[in-house]
Amino acid sequence: MDLHIDLYKEIAHLEMQLREIFTYIFYKEYPDTPFNVLSNYLVRQLKDIPNEEEFKNRMENEFFYLVFSDYISLEKPKEISNIKDISTLLESSDSFETFKEKITKRGITNERHQDFLASLKNNLDTIEKVRNSVAHNRTISERAFGHYEVAKNKLNESFKEFWENLSQDE
């Protein structure tokens, strides 16, 4: 049981680090809408998600309300598939060039950030398996635990590297 408590703390810490980096990335990409950035992504959003004022009061954002497996869905936005989405983009554009840019330059455009997001998948899948075992109080096999340790170390290294290379974002 102590192992599960320790793993819970470690995974919660990993998830907070993910939220911090995603908040940074998405704020850099969407500085005008820091509390409404996930509507363009294929993620499951909770029905009772707080409004902007509640987010501010709680010092949270949409990343606190993501299902763990959806972190890897943030690599690219969902396709524009209906006329309503196109109409909204058109109405909010003051020129054809602006409209074209809103359609073609969607999602995370910073290459370093794209690379970081793309690198997460395998490690997050591994972490999620152990996370689910911890959440449901199931036994974790030695093999799964070994993979978890490797994935945790890789994630921690990628988090450290991400923050050390902020100067590349300017």
N, C-alpha and C positions, 0 to 999 in steps of 0.2 A: 504494500500500500504506500509506503514511503517513496518508492520509486515512481509511482503514479503522480504523487504530489510534486516531486522534483521535476518530473517531465512536464506536468501542467505548467509549472512556473517557467521552465525553459521555453516551452512553446508559446506561452503568453508573451514572453519577452521577445521572441522572434517575430511574432505577429505585430507587436508594437513597433518594432524596428521597420517592418514592412510598411506599416501605416505611415510612419514618418517619411520614408523615402517616397512612397506613392503620393503623399501630400505635397512634398517638394516638387516632384515631377509634374503632377497635374496642376499645381499652382503656377509653375513656370509656363505651362502650356495654355492654361485657362485662367489668367490672372483676374479676369473680370467676373468670373462665376465660381468662386472657390467652394461653394456649398451645393452646386448642382452640375457636377461634371460626369456623372455616371449614366445619365440618361442616353448617351450615345454609345453605350457599351452593352454587350450581351451578358448582363449579370442579373442575378435574382435579387431584387430589392424587396425589403420587408414592407408590408403594407402600412405599418405604423412608424415609418421613418420620420424623425423630427424635422421641423421646419428650420429655416435659416437662423431664426432667433434662438431656438432651442439648441441648435448646434453651437452657437456662440456661447450661450450660458453654460453648456456642458463641456466646452472646449473639445468638441468632437467634430467629425465630418462624416461624409458618406462611407468612408473606408471602415468605420467602426461597425457598419451594418451590412457588410459583405459576408457571404458564405465563404468559408476558407478556400474552397476549390475555385471560387471565382477570381481570385487574385491573378491567376494565369490568363483569364479572359480579358485582361486590361491591355494586352499587347497591341490589339488593334480594335477600332470601333466597328460597330455593326454596320452592315451595308444599308445604304439609303434605298428603301424598297417601296415607298409609297409616295403618292402625290402630296400628302399632307406635310411630310418632312421636306420635300422639295419646295413647297409653297412657303413654309416657314423660313427656309434659307433665303429664298428669293425676296420675301417681304423685309427681311432684316439686312438686305444688301443694298447699298446705295449706287452700285454700278455693276456692270456685267463682270468686270475683273474681280470684284469682291465676291460675287456669287460663285464664280469659277473657282476662286481660291477656297471658299468654304466647302466646296464639293471635293476638290482634289487634294487639299491639304488638311485632312481630318486626322484626328488621333494625335499620337505622340510623334512629333516631327524631329526632335533632337535625336541624332543617331546614337549617341552614348546612352541615352535613356531607353531607346528601342532595344539596344543590345542588352542592357541590364534586364529589361522585362522579358526578353526572349530567353535569357539564361536561367530563369527561375523555375521553369516547368518541372524538370525531373526532380529537383530538390524539394519543391513544394509538394509534389505527389508523394514522395517518400515521407515527408514530415506529416502530411495529412493522414496517412495510414496509422502512424503512431498516435497522432492527435485523436483520431476516432477511437482507437483502443483505450486511450486514457479517458476520454469522455464517457465511454460506455463501460468502463471498469473491466475491460477484457485483458487477458494475459497477452503480453507482447513477446513474440518469439525472439530467440537470440539473433536470428538472421535479420529480422525486421529492426531490432534494436541496433545492430551493427550498421545497417544501412542508414538508420536515423542519425547515428553519431557522425557518419561521413557527410550526410546531407546538411546537418546542423553546422558542422565546421565549414563546409563550402559556402553556406549562406552567410555565416558570420564574416567570412573572408570577403565575400562579394559586397556585403554591407559596408565593411571597413574601406574597401577599395572605392566604392561609390562616393563616400564622403570625402575621401582623400583627393579625389579628382574633380572636385567642384569647379576648379578654375577652368576646366574645359567647357563649361556651360556658358561662359561669357562670350 
